[in-house]
Amino acid sequence: MFISNFKKIKLIFILLLIFLGSFLRFYNLNFDDLWSDEMVSYWLSNPSYSFSETIRLVFESNLMVSFEIILKNFHKLFGYDVHISRYLNATISVFSIVLFVDLLRKNSVNINTILFGTFLLAFNIFHIRYAMELRSYTLTFFLALMLINLLFEY
């Protein structure tokens, strides 16, 4: 009985870490100005451009094609505003934390490992800063986690 209550408390801590990690990613999201490569990403994801024109421009700029297409569709749904653009990366970053917890849960029998791993990713300053930038790093990390999850599942 005591052990199951102890595990429930640790699960509550994991959920709290996910919540705090999410808060850190959305807090002061648009505090910094856009860097030049972020401006290019914003420009390339203009919903008024046709799909073929966007693809042509992305290949000329040597950026990640899938990120620009996802960002373009995000702008179609939520509006083409520079202050809205960064919410995509912050959201992907939060999903990365959840996916990482799922990966740890599938591959670890020790709840302390899951708690520690969640803590490391939720408060990782690089992951937080990349979530606040309009770059493809968070999408790359998320896609890598998805691939690792699929590999461990099969």
DRENDOLUM-880200 format. One record per residue: x, y, z of N, C-alpha, C, O in turn. Coordinates in steps of 0.2 Angstrom, whole numbers, plus 5000, padded with zeros to 4 digits. Layout:
XYZXYZXYZXYZ ...
END
This chain:
500449945000500050005000500450065000500350114996 500950065004501450125005501850134998501950194996 502050084995502450084989502050114983502250154980 501350094983500950124977500850194979500750234974 500750214985500650284986501250324985501250384982 501850294986502550324984502550334977502850384974 502350284973502450294966501950344963502050384958 501350354966500850404964501150474965501050514961 501550484971501850544972502350564967502450614965 502750514965503250524960502950534953503150574950 502350504952502050524946501750594946501750624941 501550614951501350684952501950734951501850784948 502450714954503050754952503250754945503450804943 503250704942503350704934502850744931503050784926 502250744932501750794929501950864931501850904927 502150874937502350944939502950964935502951024933 503450924934503950934930503750954923504051004920 503350914920503150934913502750994913502851034908 502351014918502051074918502551134919502451184916 502951124924503451184924503951184918504051244916 504151134915504451134909504051174903504351214899 503451164903503051194898502951264900502951314895 502951284906502851354908503551394906503451444904 504051364907504751394906504751404898505151454896 504451364894504551374887504051424884504251454879 503551434888503051484885503151554889502951604886 503551554894503651614898504151664894504651634892 503951724893504451774889504551744882505151754880 504051714879504251684872504451724867504951714863 504151784867504351834862504751894864504651954862 505151884869505551934873506051954868506252014868 506451904865506951924860506751944853506151914851 507151974850506951994843507151934838507551884841 506951934832507151884828507851894825508051944823 508251834824508851834821508751834814508151824811 509251844810509151844802508951774800508451774795 509151724802508951654800508151644802507851614798 507951674808507251664810506851714805506251694804 507151764803506751814799506651774792506051784789 507151734790507051704783506551644784506151634780 506551614790506051564791505351594791504851564788 505251644794504651684794504451704787503851694785 504851734783504751754777504551694772504051694768 504851634773504751584769504051544770503751514766 503851554776503251524778502651564777502051554780 502651614773502151664771501551624768501651584763 500951624771500451584768500151604761499851574757 500351664759500151694753500551664747500351674741 501151634748501551604743501251534742500951504746 501251514735501051454733501551394736502051414738 501251334736501651284739502351274735502851264738 502251274728502851264724503351324725503951314725 503051384726503551444727503951434734504451454734 503551414739503851404745504351344745504951354748 504251294742504751234741505351264737505951254739 505251304732505851334728506251374732506851374732 505951414736506251464741506651424746507251444748 506351374749506651334754507251304752507851304755 507251274746507851234743508351284742508951264742 508251344740508751394738509051424745509651444745 508751424750508951444757509351394761509651414766 509251334759509651274763509351264770509751254774 508751274771508351264777508051204777507951164772 507751184783507451114784506751124781506351164783 506651084776506051094772505351074776504851104775 505451024780504851004783504651054789504051064790 505151084792504951134797504651194793504151224796 504851214787504551274784503851254782503451304782 503751194779503051174777502551174783502051194783 502851144789502351144795502251214797501651234799 502751254797502651324799502151364795501751404797 502251354788501751384783501051364785500551404785 500951294786500251274788500051304795499451314796 500451304799500351334806500151414805499651434808 500451444800500251514799499551514796499151564797 499451464792498751464788498151454794497651484793 498351414799497851404804497751464809497251484811 498351494811498351534817498451614815498451654819 498651624808498751694806499551704805499951674808 499651744801500351764799500651824803500551874801 500851804809501051854813501751834817501751774819 502251874817502851854820502851834827503251794829 502351864831502251844838501951774839501951744844 501551754834501251684834501751634832501651574834 502251644828502651594825503051554830503051494829 503251584835503651554840503251504844503551454848 502551504844502151464848502251394845502151344849 502351384839502451314836503051284839502951224841 503551314839504151284842504051264850504251214852 503751314853503651304860503151244861503251204866 502651234857502251174858502551114856502451064859 502951114851503351054849503851034855503950974856 504051084858504551064863504151034869504450994872 503551054871503151024876503050954874503050914878 502850944868502650874866503350834866503250774867 503850864865504550824866504650804873504850744874 504450844878504550824885504050764886504250714889 503450764884502950714885503250644881503150594884 503450654875503650594871504350564875504450504875 504750604877505350584881505150544887505450494889 504650574891504350534897504050464895504250414898 503750464889503450404886504050354885504050294886 504550384881505150334880505450314886505650254886 505550354891505850324897505450274901505650224904 504750284900504250244904504350174900504250124904 504350174894504350104890505050074891505050004891 505550104893506250074893506550074900507150054900 506150094905506450094911505950064916505350084916 506250024921505749994926505750034932505350034937 506250084933506350124939506050194938506250224933 505650204942505250274942505750334943505650384941 506250314947506750364949507150394942507250444941 507250344938507550364931507150404927507350454924 506450384927505950424923505950494926505950544923 505950504933505950564936506550604935506450664933 507150574935507750614934507850634927508050694925 507650594922507650604915507150664913507350704909 506550664916506050714915506350784918506250834914 506650784923506950844926507550864922507550934921 507950824919508450844915508250884909508550934906 507750854905507450884899507050944901507050994897 506650944906506150994907506551064909506351114907 507151054912507451114914508151124910508551164912 508151094905508751094900508751164897508351184893 509251204898509251274896509251284889509051324885 509651234885509751234878509051214875508851254870 508651164878508051154875507551204876507151214872 507551244882507151294883507251354878506851384875 507951374877508051424873507951414865507651454862 508051344863507851334856507051324855506851344850 506751314861505951314860505751394859505151404857 506151434861505951504860506251544854506151604853 506451504849506751524843506351494837506151444838 506351534832506051504826506551474821506651484816 506751414824507251374820507051304821506551284825 507351254817507051194816507351144822507251084821 507751164826508051124831507551084835507651024836 507051114838506551074842506151024838505950974840 505951044831505650994827506150934826505950874826 506750944825507250894824507350844830507350784829 507350874836507350834842506750794843506750734844 506150824841505450794842505450734837505250674839 505650744831505650684826506150634827506050574826 506750654830507150604833506950554838506950494838 506550594843506250554848505650504846505650454848 505350534841504850484838505150424834504850374835 505650434831506050384828506250334833506150274832 506550354838506850314844506250274847506350214848 505650314848505150274851504850224846504650164849 504850234840504650184835505150124835504950064834 505750134835506250084835506250044841506249984841 506150074847506050034853505349994853505349944857 504850024850504249984850504249924846503949874847 504649924840504649864836505249834837505349784833 
END
